[in-house]
Amino acid sequence: MPLTPSWVASANDADSDFPLNNLPYGVFSTDTLDARCGVAIGDMVLDMAEAEAQGIIDLTDEPLFDVPFWNELMEQGPAVWTALRNRLTDLLAEGAKDRALVEPLLVPMADAALHMPLVVSEFTDFYAGRHHATNVGTMFRGAENALPPNWLHIPIGYNGRASSVVVSGTDIRRPWGQLKSPDHATPAFLPCRRFDLELEMGAIVGMASDGPITVAEADAAIFGYVLLNDWSARDIQAWEYQPLGPFQAKATATSISPWIVTKAALEPFRTDTPAREFELLDHLKDSGPMLYDIALDITLAPQGKTATTIARTNYSQMYYSAAQQLAHHATSGCPMNVGDLLGSGTISGPTKPERGSLLELSWGGKEPLTLDTGDTRTFLEDGDRLTLSGAAHGDGYRVGFGTCTGTILPALTDPFAR
Ligand code: CA
């Protein structure tokens, strides 16, 4: 599929994340505009609240876009999602007859502050990357028992906290927690020493369900995707996770990128999940290609220094798709809501430079990484700035996600000081 040209010239650059083929949804404000819905096009943002107020976009009786979240559009369902995408394409395409109406509603992205693009209803995080699960399992249980016995049969996950999901650019404070070093007989309450990132994709549920749904229905219910960094305190996790899984280790923060890239924009980039070692039960079988070919990378910049790319991988490396995860999530009758966020699990490829966490890149701290600056890292240090990027690559264009960044602040001296 080729580039669809836009009259917004910057959208036609081959290296723009936001060509007309993309049209991702975010929330922005400026010095003069309150936070509201916006659509990225090249290096501009279309003010959707104003476009709706002027009747240029007119999908529903009640306004959808004068609020700082996209949940109300999601609530309208797939027919309205498609109508909006078609209308935006008409308004922004080269030769559009309404260009003169739309042009005054474009705000330079450089002048816009970006906010959370949705109200996250609930957050669930999965563990669906085979290379990641194998690496972590090998470190903790040995290569023979790397994958838990259930792993090749269900996409395992845990219920996280919507309250801890933050938008890209939010600083991340190193947490305190209860740790139990192998060298000490008793646990201690200390700042985390093995703070890490996890490169993931987040899928956003756009249609509610109340009871089991098929994988095809789950795929149809997904509204879009974001980059997701699931900050992880490995030393807190090692002590607390037995037997109920991660809790405080994953509750400090999870960062997401500010632009929701819609499932519609990603359609040309669908790929199959990998070959199955065991046939999945019928209710979890793919009914078509449900992963996406999205190139992903991580950079790390020590405080005041340049960034080094520490990993490159691809979303197509996952063993389970978001649709399979959503279908599994609903099997028990668990109600799923508009605005639910599903983390894919850490995305790692088969080789060392494709590993999506420092736990894997430094092999549990035993193999420090050397950055381009000459600094070395096992886990994150205070002042480190982490940036996730991602894009699907078309013929002369890219459907990009922008970036998902976070900078590590030092732990508080006294976390209970008032
Ligand atoms: Ca995770």
Residues whose N, C-alpha, C, O or C-beta is under 5 A from the ligand:
A	BS01	CA	D125 F126 E198 D230 G345 T346
